[in-house]
């Protein structure tokens, strides 16, 4: 699965680089504590409609671990008004396991 931060295009020149840098530094610095072993990697998508940063994880069915990772990710990025969503890919469709927070 993955935690996804969707950014409107208006944040492309102001927030995207900061969020991306903070995400990379968090991974290098093992800021996800005990849950670090469940983080597989990150991905940034720069698109015309809006940008995305995705934090890929394993053990998607372990809700407790995923919620801890999501909360930590949001804290590390200093997000207040932005919403994170958790997505689980199941071949042809996306299933949301957790409410967006």
Order of alpha helices (4+ residues) and beta strands (2+ residues): beta-alpha-beta-beta-alpha-beta-beta
